[in-house]
Amino acid sequence: MRKGQYKFVTGFLLVPVTLYLVFVIWPYIQTFGYSLTDWKGQSQDFSFVGLDNYVALFEDDVFLGAVWHNILFLVFIPVITILLALFFAFMVNAGGRSRAGGVAGVAGSKFYKVVYFFPQVLSLAILAVLFGAVYRSDAGGMLNGLLLKLGLIKADQPVEWLNEPDFVLWALLAVVVWHGVGFYLVLFSAAMQSIPRDIYEAALIDGAGRAQSFFRITLPLLWDSVQTAWVYLGIVAMDMFVLVSTMTSGDYGGGPDHHSEVMSTVMMRNFLYFGKSGYACAMGVVMLLLTLIVSVVTLRATRRERLEF
């Protein structure tokens, strides 16, 4: 068995590794190669231009503005989503008391888990249509109708949430947070259920409050799950193509006047609309490098000693 183990393992790994190299790694290499050319995307005729596309990126105000928008999403989406998911997960698992005086979730916690997870079953296309109705720029929109009922706006002066430069990014951020909180609530709840109830009950006997229990017990023991959630949400923040392209104005989104532009929408516009495929490939390479850097930095920054119980 030991003598043939390497052949046995190699036989199992050969096919999946080959498929991974062909369908994952090779397209990355091709993209980098095309980024060094003036490829138009409509033919295989192109010329080598070296690093000209990369130099042009740093002189492109639209792309640099899109990078800044992705950075804003990168800061706010993980922070807000994880904080809300942690709070709700703590409340549905350890926010109440059982009849015997022990630790339990708040009343109706099982129902709340289903309600919170419901947005996660919706596709991004349905989500865009749903919040398109919420953010409608007339008094018939749900949000404008609510503000009108409260007397905060006038019927002839509705807020154009997706066409207002000061509001559009926050409107998109709210959609992502609303969609993601339920998934990470379930993720944190699953991890939280592995924490023995005796620890919480001992803390309550010693006089610890809910806030102390959360920061001293729950958060340290869930840190690995929080770290994983932060990486995934960071990747989401570096994309945002579907929502921006479907909910905002302009070709492939980005409106009004590029105030909701993200790197992926600029890339697709250059690739499909302007025919600058080599330039778009350079953007794709930069997006890949930034995403890898964000993932590595996040894992390093959130790394801490594992706690056992």
N, C-alpha and C positions, 0 to 999 in steps of 0.2 A: 504494500500500500504506500509506504513511504518512498520507495524507489520510483514509483510511477506518479507521484503526486504533482510534480511540476508539469508533466504532459497532460495530466487530468485537468489541472487548473488552467493551463494555457488553452486547452481545447474549448473550455467554457468561455474564456475571456476573448478569444480571437474574434469571433463574430461581432459581439457588442462593441468592442473597442474599434474594430474596423468601421462599423456603421457610424460610431461617434466621430471618428476622424473624417469620414467622407461627408457626412451631413451636418456636422457642427463646426469642426475646426477648419476644414477646407473652405467653406463660405467666408469665414473670417479672414483667411489669408487672401482669398480673391478680392474681398472688399478693400483690404489694405492696398492690394495691387492696383485696383481701379482708382483708388484715391490719389494715386500718383500720376494720373493721366487726365486728359481733357475729354474723356468718354461722354458722349451725348445720350447713351442709353438706347438708341434706335438702330445701331449697327455695331459691328466689331471693329470699325475703323476709329482709331484714336492715337494720340501722340503722347509721349512721355513728357510730363511737365515738372517732375520732381516734387518739391514741397510747396509749389505755388498755391495749391488749393488750401493748404494749412495756413500759409501766410495770409491769404485772403480772408480766412475765417476770423482772424483777430482784427481785421479791418471792417468786418461786417457788423454794423450796429444792430441789425435785427437779430442776428444770431447771438451776439453778446447780451442783448436784452433778454432773449429766450433763456440763456444760461442763468441769468439773474433770477428769472421767474422760477426755474427749476430749483435753484438754491432756496428760494422762499418756500416752495412746496416741501423741499427736503427738510427744512427746519420745522415747519408747523404741522405737516401731516403726521409724522411719527409721534411727535410730542402730544398733540391733542388726542389722537386716536388711542395711543397706549394709556394715557392718563384716564380717559373715559372708560376704556375697556377694563383697566385694573380696578377702578372704583366700582363699576357695576358688577364685575366678577366677585369682588370682595363682599358686596352687599347680598348677592344671591347665594353665596356660600357660607359666609360667616358674619353677616350683618344683623342677625336676629338672635333670639333665644328659643330653645326648644321648651316643651312643657316640663321637662325634667330639670330645666335650668341650665342645660348645656348650650353649646354653640350650634347655631343652625342658620340657614338663610332667612331672609325676610319673608313675610307671608306672601304666598303666590310666586315664589322664586322659580319654580318649574315653568310656570306660564311666562314669566318675564324672559327666561332663556329663549323660548320659542319666538317671542315678539322681537327681541333684540337681534336674533339670527335671521329673521325674515328678509331684511334687505340683501343679505348675501346670496339668496337664491335667485335674485333678479340679474339678468344679463346687463352689461353696460349699455347696450342699445335701448333696452326698456328703461333703464335708469335715466338715460339722456332724454327720452320722451317724457318721462314722469316729471323730471325737474325742469324740463322746458315749459311744462304747464305751470309749475310752481313759480318760475321766474318770468312768466309772460310780462311783456312791457306795457300792458294796458291794465285797466281796473279789473278785468276778468281773470287775471292771474291770481293764484291762491295767496301768495305773499302780499301782493299789492291790495287784494281784496281785504285781507286781514288788517293791514295798516289803515285802509280806508274806513273800516268799521270802527277802529280805535280812534279815528280822527287825527291820525298822524300825518296823512297826506291828503291832497285834494284829488277829486275824481278826474280833473283835467290836467293833473300834473303827477302821473304815476312814475314810480322809479323804474328806470330801464336797467335792471340788474346786470344783464349780460352785455349791454351796450354802454355801460358807464365805466370809464377807466378806473375809477376808484373802488368799484365794487366787484368787477368781473372775477378777479383772482380769488377773492374771498368766497364768492358764490360757488366757484368750482371746488375750492377747498372743502366747503361744507358738504358738497355731494360726496366727495371721497371719504370724508370722515363718517358720514351717515351710513355709507355702504360698508365700511370696514370695521366699525366698532363691534358689530355682532360676531364676526368671525373670531376676532381676538379675544372677545369675552368668552367664547366657548373654549378657545385655546388655553386661556388663563384659568378658566374654571376646571378644566381637565387636570391641569397641573396642581391646582389648589386642592383638589379632592384627594391628592396623594399626601397632603400634610395631615398628620394625625390630629384629631380634634383635641386630644389631651393637651397639646401645646397651647392651644387657644384657651382652654378651660383653666390651665395652670396660670396663664397670664391674667385672666379675669380674676382669679382668686387673689393674685398678688396685687390687684388694683389697677391693672393696665386698662386704658380706655380703648375705644375702637381705633382711634388714630395711631396710638402707640402699637397696637397689635398689627396694624397694617404695615407700618414702617419698620418695625422691629422683627416681625415674624414673616408676614406674607411676602413683602417685596424682596427681602434677601433670598428666600427659598424659591422664588419664581424668577430669579434673575436670568437664568439660562433661557427661559421662555421669552422674557422681555428682550433679551439680546437678539434672539431669532426674529421676533416681531419687528424690531427696529431695522434689521437688514432688509426684510421683505418690504416694509413700508418705504424704505429708502429707494428701493428699486421701482416701486410704484410711483414715487415722486419724481424719479428721473424719466418716466415715460409720459403719462397723462395724455397720450395722443388721442385715444378714442373720445374722451369727454370733451377735450378742447376742440377737436375737429367737428364734432357733431352738435355741440351746444353753442359755439360762438360763431360770429360772422366771418366772412372772407373765404378764400379758397383754402380748404383744409384747416379752417379755423384760424385763430390768432387775433381776431378782432376784439374790440374796436381799435383800429390803428396800431396793431401789434401789441396791445397791452395785455393780452392773454397768451402771447406766443410762448411755446416751449420748443426745445431742441428738435423733438420728433416732428412737429408740424412744419418747422422751417426745412427740415431735411426732406420730407415728403413733397413739399411744394417745389423745391429745387429739382427733385428727382423726376416727378411726374408732370409738373406744370411748366417749369422753365427749361427742362431738358438738360440741366446741369448735373448729370449723373455722377461724374467723377467728383465734383464738388460736394454732392450729397453723400457720397461714400466717405469722404474725409470727415464730414459731420458725424457719420455713423461710427467711425473709428474713435473720434473724440468722445462720443457718448459712451462707447464701450469702456474706454480708459477711465472716464469719470465715474462710471458705475462701479468698476472694479476698485477704484480708489476709495469711493464712499463705503463699499462693503468692507474692505480691509481696515479702514480707519475706524468704522463703527465697531467691528469685532475687537480691535485693539483697545479702543477707548472704553468699551463696556466690559472688558475682560476683568474678572475678579476671582478670588479664591472660591472654589465650590464649597457650599455649606451642606453638611450632612445632618440628618436627624434620625 
